[in-house]
């Protein structure tokens, strides 16, 4: 059975602070990023690790500084969600 990966302790607070700095509510940010609001909440709560594609999208949409970008990308996994090898090309954002 696969083990759920847990993001670093600073991931959730960094993501929440970046969203607040962008002046977006949870639902607003989720829509802008292209995520479900409950998934974004789970990310902010430190319960989930984003895929690399999702972490990059979050950093871009929220226009985070380099330090926050490093934190966000450090939690990313390359074999989950939109980046799962079985999805081959399905992870492209439009």
C-alpha positions as CSV (number, residue, x, y, z in Angstrom):
1,X,0.0,0.0,0.0
2,X,1.4,3.4,-0.9
3,X,2.4,5.8,1.8
4,X,0.9,9.3,1.7
5,X,3.6,11.9,1.6
6,X,3.4,14.8,4.0
7,X,4.8,18.2,3.0
8,X,7.4,20.1,5.0
9,X,6.0,22.0,8.0
10,X,6.5,25.4,6.3
11,X,4.6,24.4,3.2
12,X,1.0,25.1,4.4
13,X,1.7,28.4,6.1
14,X,3.8,29.6,3.1
15,X,0.9,28.7,0.7
16,X,-1.7,30.4,3.0
17,X,0.5,33.5,3.3
18,X,1.0,33.7,-0.4
19,X,-2.7,33.4,-1.1
20,X,-3.4,36.2,1.5
21,X,-0.7,38.4,0.0
22,X,-2.3,38.0,-3.4
23,X,-5.6,39.2,-1.8
24,X,-7.5,36.0,-2.7
25,X,-10.0,34.0,-0.7
26,X,-9.7,30.2,-0.8
27,X,-12.3,29.7,-3.5
28,X,-11.1,32.6,-5.6
29,X,-7.5,31.3,-5.4
30,X,-8.6,27.7,-6.2
31,X,-10.5,28.9,-9.3
32,X,-7.6,31.0,-10.5
33,X,-5.1,28.1,-10.0
34,X,-7.5,25.6,-11.5
35,X,-8.0,23.5,-8.4
36,X,-10.9,22.3,-6.3
37,X,-11.2,24.5,-3.1
38,X,-11.2,21.5,-0.8
39,X,-7.9,20.3,-2.4
40,X,-6.4,23.8,-1.9
41,X,-7.5,23.7,1.7
42,X,-5.9,20.3,2.2
43,X,-2.6,21.7,0.7
44,X,-2.8,24.7,3.1
45,X,-3.5,22.4,6.0
46,X,-0.4,20.5,5.2
47,X,-2.4,17.3,4.5
48,X,-1.3,16.8,0.9
49,X,1.7,17.3,-1.3
50,X,1.0,18.9,-4.7
51,X,2.3,17.5,-8.0
52,X,5.2,19.5,-9.5
53,X,2.8,20.9,-12.1
54,X,0.3,22.1,-9.5
55,X,3.1,23.6,-7.3
56,X,4.5,25.5,-10.3
57,X,1.0,26.7,-11.2
58,X,0.4,27.9,-7.6
59,X,3.7,29.8,-7.6
60,X,2.9,31.5,-10.9
61,X,-0.7,32.4,-10.2
62,X,0.0,33.7,-6.7
63,X,3.2,35.5,-8.0
64,X,5.3,34.4,-5.0
65,X,8.8,35.6,-4.3
66,X,11.8,33.3,-4.8
67,X,11.9,32.1,-1.2
68,X,8.2,31.1,-1.2
69,X,8.7,29.4,-4.6
70,X,11.5,27.3,-3.2
71,X,9.2,26.2,-0.3
72,X,6.3,25.4,-2.6
73,X,8.4,23.4,-5.1
74,X,10.2,21.5,-2.3
75,X,6.9,19.9,-1.3
76,X,6.1,18.8,-4.9
77,X,6.1,15.2,-6.0
78,X,6.9,14.2,-9.6
79,X,4.8,11.1,-9.7
80,X,1.4,12.2,-8.5
81,X,-1.7,13.9,-9.9
82,X,-1.1,15.7,-13.1
83,X,2.5,14.4,-13.2
84,X,1.7,10.7,-12.8
85,X,3.5,8.8,-15.5
86,X,0.3,7.0,-16.5
87,X,-1.3,10.3,-17.5
88,X,1.3,11.0,-20.3
89,X,0.6,14.5,-21.5
90,X,-2.7,14.8,-19.6
91,X,-1.1,17.3,-17.2
92,X,-0.9,20.2,-19.6
93,X,-2.6,23.4,-18.4
94,X,-4.6,25.2,-21.0
